Amino acid sequence: MQEMVLNLETVTPLFLGGADPRGMPELRAASVRGALRFWLRALLGGVIGDGSLDALREAESAVFGSTDSASPVVVQVHHHYALRTVPFSQLAEWDNQTRNYGKPGIAYLFFAARGTRTEPERYAIQAGTSFELKLLLRPGAKTDHAFEKAYAALWLLTHLGGIGARSRRGAGGLQVTKIIEATNSLSGFPPLEVQSDTPKGLQKELQQGLKQLREILMRITGTSANITPPSAFDVLHPGACKIWVVEKAFGSWKDTLDSIGQQMQRFRNRHPPDYQNVKNAVQGKPLIQPVQRAAFGLPIVFFFRSLYNQYQQQGMNEQRARAAATGILEAREHDRRASPLFIRVTRLMNGKYALVLTLFEAKLLEDGERLKLKRQGPEAFVDAPDLSLINAFIQDIQNIAPCLEVKLC
């Protein structure tokens, strides 16, 4: 029986609620398994292609199960002490006296965790929290390299992604710190622990690891797909995925996320032509062109303080003025679309931190679907944008440091 027990550590705070998303966070095997499933799907899709969702589901279920069959690979999570938690306001260093955030970039990236008039702020499991993860092959399970594929998914999760809320904005980053027990080694697979102590070294490490995983999967499946963007879903393929490492080592995870968060906020704030386009539409005019910011994910809440102040001066009460100055951008058939851009913090071997960016060039919306702006009065509709704004943002990051591309092959 194949089995592996690992020590994992949270590199960035982990927002992972239970039945109540704003209750105390929990560590759950189901959440880890869900994230592993996503990365396996991305890896498999880049090898067998994005043309047959049924074939992909079958290959994915052969590792992590489905509603009709148990997973051949069992995922278990254990922690031996009470989890240390921290509220959003503390993470973003809110100052009650100045009414400002000490880490505005973190506040921007984690904004959905802030408190509102009707809901309390969210708590996160602190960065630096350790726990055990066990992967084991279910006895007697019929499997086609299931354990190897689960290992590949874990490598991707702990090098490119995260788990929980705001994981695409840098939260919930995990890294393997120690292999406690393993029944056998997997020949040809990249090591789970990060080996590099510089961003340039990490670029090479990611490039080599991804090359190894794709070659192993191509050998196992006997396929090698050609994919051109936009892909049907998120896939790890040179034609539909780009990865960069920002060539700067940071002193802490907080400095890393605060830097990229402030850069993103400056880039997106009042970005033309979205600002005037949406502001006019909130006042009842049509949307005259695609809203470019939708490329970063949906929904987007637009609130125009200038309109709010104007309506209040006209004698409108606060609630009505706020509603009249607000627009919510969604897809016509779906209220959510996860961001195609993953922001990831990786701790290097020397204790410094690096920034990894992964862009999946997949369809923003399903064919024929449009964007919808909910506002006072009739909704406004417009076509979805392309991903050019995200590519422009990557170029803008050069103000922090050069972006080293991780070549997929």
C-alpha positions in Angstrom: 0.0 0.0 0.0 1.3 3.4 -1.0 1.3 6.0 1.8 2.9 9.4 2.5 2.7 11.5 5.7 3.8 15.1 5.3 4.2 18.2 7.5 2.6 21.2 5.8 2.8 24.9 7.0 0.6 27.8 6.1 2.8 30.4 4.4 0.0 33.0 4.3 -3.2 33.2 6.4 -5.8 30.6 5.6 -9.5 31.7 5.4 -11.3 28.3 5.7 -14.7 28.5 7.4 -16.9 25.6 8.3 -20.7 25.6 8.1 -20.5 29.3 8.9 -18.0 31.0 6.6 -17.5 33.8 9.0 -17.2 31.5 12.0 -13.9 30.2 13.4 -11.8 28.7 10.6 -11.2 25.0 10.4 -8.7 22.7 8.7 -10.7 20.1 6.7 -9.5 17.3 4.5 -12.4 18.0 2.1 -11.0 21.5 1.3 -7.5 20.1 0.7 -9.0 17.4 -1.6 -11.0 19.9 -3.5 -7.9 22.0 -4.2 -6.0 18.9 -5.2 -8.8 18.0 -7.6 -8.6 21.5 -9.2 -4.8 21.2 -9.9 -5.1 17.6 -11.1 -7.8 18.8 -13.6 -5.6 21.6 -14.8 -2.6 19.2 -15.3 -4.7 16.5 -17.0 -6.5 19.1 -19.2 -3.1 20.3 -20.4 -2.2 16.7 -21.5 -5.4 15.1 -22.7 -7.0 18.3 -23.9 -10.0 20.5 -23.1 -12.3 19.1 -25.8 -14.0 16.3 -23.8 -15.2 17.1 -20.3 -16.5 13.6 -19.9 -13.1 12.1 -20.5 -11.6 14.6 -18.1 -14.1 13.8 -15.4 -13.5 10.1 -15.8 -9.7 10.6 -15.4 -10.2 12.9 -12.4 -12.6 10.6 -10.7 -10.1 7.7 -11.1 -8.0 9.6 -8.6 -10.3 11.5 -6.3 -13.6 9.7 -6.8 -17.0 10.9 -7.7 -20.6 10.7 -6.4 -20.8 7.2 -7.8 -17.4 5.8 -6.7 -15.1 6.2 -3.7 -11.7 7.9 -4.1 -8.8 5.5 -4.5 -6.6 8.1 -2.8 -7.6 8.9 0.8 -6.7 12.4 2.1 -6.5 13.0 5.8 -5.6 16.1 7.8 -4.4 16.2 11.5 -3.3 19.0 13.7 -2.1 18.3 17.3 -2.9 21.6 19.0 -5.5 24.4 18.9 -5.4 26.5 15.7 -4.1 30.0 16.2 -6.4 32.5 14.4 -6.3 36.2 13.5 -9.0 38.6 12.4 -8.9 40.4 9.1 -8.4 43.8 10.8 -5.2 42.6 12.5 -3.8 41.2 9.2 -4.4 44.5 7.4 -3.2 46.4 10.5 -6.3 48.6 10.9 -5.7 51.7 13.0 -8.9 53.0 14.8 -7.4 56.4 15.4 -6.3 57.2 11.9 -9.1 55.1 10.3 -6.5 53.7 7.9 -4.9 50.3 7.2 -1.2 49.9 7.9 -1.1 47.3 5.2 -3.5 48.7 2.5 -2.4 46.1 -0.1 -3.4 43.2 2.1 -6.7 44.9 2.9 -7.3 45.2 -0.8 -6.4 41.6 -1.6 -8.4 40.2 1.3 -11.3 42.8 1.2 -14.0 40.1 1.2 -12.9 39.1 4.7 -13.6 42.6 6.2 -16.6 43.2 8.4 -19.7 44.8 7.0 -22.8 46.4 8.5 -24.5 43.1 8.7 -21.6 40.6 9.0 -18.6 40.2 11.3 -15.1 40.2 9.9 -13.5 36.9 9.1 -10.8 35.1 11.0 -7.9 33.2 9.4 -5.6 30.5 10.5 -2.3 32.3 11.1 0.7 32.0 8.8 3.2 29.6 10.3 0.6 27.0 11.4 1.8 23.4 10.9 -0.3 20.3 10.4 0.0 16.8 9.0 -1.3 15.7 5.7 -1.6 12.0 4.9 -2.1 10.6 1.4 -2.7 6.9 1.1 -4.0 4.5 -1.5 -7.2 2.8 -0.4 -6.5 -1.0 0.1 -7.8 -3.0 -2.8 -8.6 0.1 -4.9 -8.4 -0.3 -8.7 -6.1 2.4 -9.8 -4.2 3.6 -12.8 -1.3 5.6 -11.3 -3.7 7.3 -8.9 -1.2 7.9 -6.2 1.4 9.4 -8.6 -1.3 11.7 -9.9 -2.3 12.8 -6.4 1.4 13.5 -5.7 1.6 15.7 -8.8 -1.6 17.6 -7.8 0.0 18.2 -4.3 3.2 19.5 -5.9 1.2 22.0 -8.0 -1.0 23.1 -5.0 2.1 23.7 -2.8 4.0 25.6 -5.6 1.4 27.5 -7.5 -1.8 27.7 -5.5 -3.5 27.8 -2.1 -6.7 26.7 -0.3 -9.7 28.6 1.1 -11.2 32.0 0.5 -9.0 34.6 -1.3 -6.5 31.8 -2.3 -6.2 33.4 -5.8 -5.2 36.6 -4.1 -2.4 35.2 -2.0 -4.2 33.7 1.0 -4.0 30.0 2.1 -0.6 29.3 0.7 0.8 25.9 1.8 4.3 24.5 1.7 5.7 21.0 2.6 8.3 21.4 5.3 9.0 17.7 6.0 8.2 14.2 4.7 7.5 12.4 7.9 6.9 9.0 6.3 6.8 7.5 2.8 6.3 3.8 1.9 8.3 4.3 -1.3 9.8 7.2 -3.4 8.4 8.3 -6.7 11.2 8.1 -9.2 11.3 11.0 -11.7 9.0 13.3 -9.7 10.1 16.7 -8.4 10.6 17.1 -4.7 7.7 18.5 -2.7 9.9 20.8 -0.6 11.0 24.1 -2.1 14.7 23.9 -2.9 15.5 27.5 -4.0 16.9 30.5 -2.1 16.4 33.1 -4.8 13.5 34.1 -7.1 15.6 33.2 -10.1 16.3 29.8 -8.6 12.6 29.4 -8.0 11.9 30.2 -11.6 14.2 27.3 -12.7 12.8 25.0 -10.0 9.2 25.6 -11.2 10.1 25.2 -14.8 11.9 21.9 -14.2 9.1 20.6 -11.9 6.4 21.4 -14.4 8.4 19.8 -17.2 8.8 16.6 -15.2 5.1 16.4 -14.3 3.8 17.1 -17.8 6.2 14.5 -19.2 5.1 11.9 -16.7 1.4 12.5 -17.3 2.0 12.3 -21.1 3.7 9.0 -20.6 1.0 7.7 -18.3 -1.9 8.8 -20.5 -0.3 8.3 -23.9 -1.6 11.7 -25.0 -0.2 15.2 -25.8 -2.8 17.7 -26.6 -2.6 20.9 -28.7 -4.5 23.7 -27.0 -4.9 27.3 -28.2 -6.3 30.1 -26.0 -8.9 30.6 -24.7 -9.1 27.1 -23.4 -12.5 25.7 -22.2 -11.3 25.7 -18.6 -8.0 26.3 -16.6 -5.3 24.1 -18.0 -1.6 23.8 -17.5 -0.5 24.0 -21.1 2.1 26.3 -22.9 -0.7 27.5 -25.2 -3.1 28.5 -22.5 -1.1 29.2 -19.3 1.6 31.7 -18.3 3.6 31.7 -15.1 6.0 34.3 -13.7 8.2 34.7 -10.7 8.8 38.3 -9.6 12.5 38.9 -9.3 12.5 40.3 -5.8 13.0 38.6 -2.4 10.8 40.0 0.3 11.4 39.9 4.0 8.0 38.6 5.0 4.8 37.3 3.6 3.1 40.6 4.7 5.6 42.7 2.7 5.1 40.4 -0.3 1.3 40.6 -0.4 1.1 44.3 0.6 3.4 45.2 -2.3 1.5 43.4 -5.0 -1.8 44.4 -3.4 -1.0 48.1 -3.5 0.3 47.7 -7.1 -3.0 46.1 -8.1 -5.1 48.7 -6.4 -3.2 51.6 -8.1 -3.5 49.8 -11.4 -7.3 49.1 -11.2 -8.4 52.3 -9.4 -10.4 54.5 -11.8 -8.8 52.6 -14.7 -10.0 54.1 -18.0 -12.3 53.5 -19.7 -14.1 51.4 -17.1 -14.6 54.2 -14.6 -16.6 56.5 -16.7 -18.3 53.7 -18.6 -19.7 52.1 -15.5 -20.4 55.4 -13.7 -22.6 56.5 -16.6 -24.3 53.2 -16.6 -25.1 53.4 -12.9 -26.9 56.6 -13.7 -29.1 54.9 -16.3 -27.1 55.1 -19.5 -26.0 51.9 -21.5 -22.7 50.2 -21.1 -20.9 51.3 -24.3 -18.1 48.7 -24.2 -16.9 45.6 -22.3 -15.9 46.3 -18.7 -12.2 45.4 -18.8 -11.9 44.9 -15.0 -14.2 41.8 -15.4 -11.1 40.0 -16.6 -9.9 39.9 -12.9 -13.1 38.0 -11.9 -16.7 38.5 -10.9 -18.7 39.9 -9.2 -17.4 43.5 -9.0 -19.1 46.0 -6.8 -18.8 49.6 -8.0 -19.5 52.4 -5.6 -19.2 56.0 -6.7 -18.8 58.3 -3.8 -19.1 61.4 -5.9 -22.6 60.2 -6.9 -23.4 59.3 -3.3 -22.5 62.8 -2.1 -24.4 64.4 -4.9 -27.6 62.4 -4.1 -27.3 63.2 -0.4 -26.9 66.9 -1.2 -30.1 66.6 -3.2 -31.9 65.4 -0.1 -31.9 61.6 -0.7 -31.6 59.5 2.5 -28.4 57.5 3.0 -29.8 54.1 2.1 -31.3 55.3 -1.2 -28.3 57.4 -2.1 -26.0 54.4 -1.5 -28.1 52.2 -3.6 -28.3 54.8 -6.4 -24.5 55.1 -6.4 -23.8 51.4 -6.6 -23.6 48.9 -9.4 -22.9 45.2 -9.2 -21.3 43.5 -12.3 -21.9 39.8 -12.8 -22.4 37.4 -15.7 -25.9 37.1 -17.0 -26.3 33.5 -16.0 -23.7 33.2 -13.2 -23.1 35.6 -10.4 -19.4 34.5 -9.9 -16.4 33.9 -12.1 -13.1 33.1 -10.3 -10.1 35.2 -11.3 -7.9 33.6 -13.9 -4.9 35.1 -12.1 -3.4 33.3 -9.1 -1.2 35.3 -6.7 1.1 33.0 -4.7 3.7 33.7 -1.9 6.5 31.1 -1.6 8.9 30.9 1.2 12.5 30.4 0.0 15.0 28.2 1.7 16.8 31.2 3.2 13.6 32.5 4.9 12.9 35.2 2.3 9.7 35.2 0.3 9.0 35.2 -3.5 5.9 36.1 -5.5 4.6 33.6 -8.1 1.9 34.6 -10.6 -0.1 32.1 -12.7 -2.5 33.2 -15.5 -4.9 30.7 -17.0 -6.0 31.9 -20.4 -9.4 30.3 -20.3 -12.8 31.5 -21.5 -14.0 34.2 -19.1 -17.6 33.3 -19.7 -19.4 30.5 -21.5 -20.1 31.0 -25.2 -22.9 33.5 -25.8 -23.0 34.7 -22.2 -22.7 38.5 -21.5 -21.9 40.7 -18.5 -24.8 42.1 -16.5 -24.7 45.4 -14.4 -27.3 45.3 -11.6 -28.3 48.9 -10.8 -31.4 50.9 -9.9 -33.8 50.4 -12.8 -33.3 48.0 -15.7 -30.1 45.9 -15.8 -27.5 46.8 -18.4 -25.7 44.2 -20.6 -22.5 44.1 -22.5 -20.1 41.6 -24.0 -17.2 40.1 -21.9 -13.7 41.5 -22.3 -10.5 39.6 -23.2 -7.6 39.2 -20.8 -5.5 42.1 -22.2 -6.0 44.0 -19.0 -4.3 41.3 -16.9 -1.4 41.2 -19.3 -1.1 44.9 -18.9 -1.1 44.5 -15.2 1.8 42.0 -15.4 3.7 44.6 -17.4 2.9 47.1 -14.7 4.4 44.8 -12.0 7.8 45.6 -13.6 7.6 48.7 -11.4 8.2 46.3 -8.4 10.8 44.1 -10.2 11.2 42.2 -13.5 8.9 39.2 -14.1 10.8 36.0 -14.9 8.7 33.8 -17.1 8.4 30.1 -16.2 8.4 28.3 -19.6 5.9 25.5 -19.9 6.9 22.8 -22.3 
